[in-house]
Amino acid sequence: MNVIAFRTERPSAKSDECSLCNAPHPKSGEPASPVKQRTDLLPWAVVVTAAVVITGMGAGVERWFGVGAVSGLLAGIACAWVSFQATRRNRGAAHARELTLAAEESDIRVKSVITQFEWAVNDVVKVKREAERAQGAADALMERSRERERYVKKLERQIFELREQVAHHPQPAVVPAPENDFDGPDGSHVPFRWALHIDGTKATLELETGVTLHRPSRVRVVDRDGQVTAVSGVAVLLADGGYGFTVEEPPIDLVTDLDARREPNYLIEALVQYEWKPTRLEDSGRRTRIVTDKQGKFYRVADAADAAQVFASQPPRANLN
């Protein structure tokens, strides 16, 4: 913070004390201040002199005229003096009032400047505190990321050691395990259980995976010509560790064929590791619909009608790509 020196000089009360006025003129060498002249008193002096002369030298009426002129001049001088003093006092009072107002205004401005400075200091302190807090959070996150990296490296090292141990030890004969109906015909198929939810004339195809090595992220419906007719939303993690997908308004032919357990004319593919793979569908037997009670609440019940009956009165939709 810069320090401003306080001026201790006192303004001069008289013009003779002014250093600038008493300074010599650069050319003549005389004081630069103007010569004091009272030219305003010259008319009064001339009139008074003439009146005194007329009074002293005149006779009769002229003398009385001079006496009247002198008396009038003296009365005028007295009135002028009184008016001058009153004006001087009024001017002093007005000057003092203006000085008081200026001092009050300067005090208000100083207070406002001090208040703004305090606000600025508080803002700087607040920003500095937030920056320190953010820096601490960043350091903590960085430390956690380093701990995770160390933990991942530790796990990788343990896995590598376990692989080496397994490679050095002879493996026992593998007993063929019973085939799981939900593992699919081969490793390229992704197993799904499907269910059907009907809300009026709108159908929703629900797909769920079991515990499998595949981790699908999306599901799509493709017709025989290779055109995509429907795409599911993002995967939802289920309570049993599987993944659930919802296909809104799938093709009516697909829903009807699945509900009638016929071979559909559509292919359902799952996106696994940036690759669309075929699926193996298994009917879960779940058919649900939406009902409303007397209070206007919606409930999902498992007594939906046959899909063929629901969509029998509707014409087939055109599939848009």
C-alpha positions, -999 to +999 in steps of 0.1 A: +000+000+000+014+034-010+017+061+017+006+097+008+023+124+028-001+148+046+003+184+038+010+205+070+012+239+053-013+265+065-029+288+039-018+324+043-042+347+060-029+378+041-017+383+006+016+396+018+024+361+032+019+344-002+052+332-015+040+333-051+028+369-048+061+380-032+082+362-058+102+387-080+091+391-116+114+372-140+120+404-162+117+435-140+129+420-107+100+436-089+073+417-069+049+399-092+019+408-070-002+438-083+003+472-066-024+479-040-046+507-052-080+518-038-095+534-069-130+528-055-125+556-029-115+582-055-151+594-064-160+597-027-129+617-020-136+641-049-172+646-038-163+652-002-136+677-012-160+696-034-186+697-007-162+710+019-149+737-004-184+748-012-193+748+025-162+768+035-162+794+006-198+797-002-223+821+014-259+819+020-277+793+000-244+779-013-231+772+022-263+754+032-260+734+000-225+724+009-236+715+044-265+694+030-241+677+006-216+669+033-244+655+055-258+634+027-223+621+019-218+612+056-252+595+058-244+576+025-211+566+038-227+553+070-253+533+051-227+519+028-206+509+057-235+492+074-245+474+042-208+464+036-205+449+071-238+430+067-228+417+033-194+407+047-211+388+076-235+370+052-206+361+029-186+347+058-216+327+070-222+313+034-185+305+031-186+287+064-217+268+054-202+258+021-170+246+039-191+226+063-211+210+034-178+203+016-163+187+047-194+165+053-194+154+016-157+146+018-163+126+050-191+107+032-168+100+002-140+089+025-163+065+043-176+051+011-141+046-002-131+029+031-162+006+029-154-003-007-118-010+003-131-033+031-153-051+006-125-056-018-103-069+010-130-093+021-135-105-015-098-111-019-097-131+014-128-151+003-113-159-031-080-168-015-098-191+010-117-208-019-085-212-039-068-229-009-099-251-004-098-260-041-061-267-040-066-290-010-094-309-028-072-312-059-043-325-038-066-350-021-080-362-054-045-366-068-035-386-038-065-409-042-057-414-079-021-423-070-034-447-044-057-463-069-028-466-094-007-483-068-035-506-059-042-515-096-005-521-101-005-543-070-034-563-084-018-567-118+014-579-101-006-605-080-025-617-111+008-621-130+023-640-101-008-663-099-006-670-136+031-679-132+022-702-103-006-719-123+017-723-153+043-741-132+018-765-116+001-793-135-036-787-140-060-815-130-084-830-154-113-808-162-146-823-154-172-812-180-198-791-162-235-794-170-245-771-198-263-740-187-293-733-208-287-696-204-251-695-217-261-695-254-252-719-281-217-705-284-196-677-270-206-652-297-242-651-287-254-629-258-282-645-237-313-625-229-346-631-212-374-610-226-406-597-212-435-577-226-452-547-211-484-534-228-498-499-219-530-495-240-518-498-276-482-492-268-458-521-262-424-521-245-399-549-249-379-555-218-346-575-220-325-588-191-291-605-191-280-631-167-245-635-151-223-637-182-189-626-194-206-603-219-212-567-208-236-553-234-242-515-234-271-512-259-296-534-278-310-528-313-336-544-335-326-550-371-349-563-399-339-588-426-327-560-449-302-548-423-322-517-414-322-506-377-358-502-366-354-496-328-326-489-303-328-494-266-317-469-239-286-473-218-281-504-197-295-505-161-277-526-135-300-551-119-300-564-084-287-599-095-257-584-113-272-586-147-281-557-171-316-546-182-326-529-214-359-513-225-369-510-262-398-485-266-424-492-292-406-521-311-421-534-344-455-549-339-446-580-359-417-586-336-438-584-305-465-606-320-440-633-331-423-633-297-456-635-278-467-664-301-433-681-298-427-679-335-394-673-352-393-635-356-384-618-388-361-594-369-327-597-354-319-584-319-283-575-315-263-564-284-234-539-284-204-555-267-170-539-267-179-517-298-192-548-317-227-558-324-232-594-315-262-617-320-284-626-291-302-657-278-337-649-265-356-668-238-391-661-228-394-651-191-432-655-193-438-621-178-466-600-194-476-568-176-499-539-181-509-506-164-541-502-144-556-473-125-575-474-093-603-451-080-578-426-066-560-422-099-529-442-089-512-463-115-502-499-109-484-525-129-501-559-129-491-592-145-523-602-164-518-585-198-538-598-227-524-616-257-503-592-279-519-606-310-553-595-297-541-561-287-525-552-320-550-571-342-571-540-350-540-518-358-525-517-393-487-525-395-465-495-390-438-484-415-404-488-400-384-456-401-346-457-402 
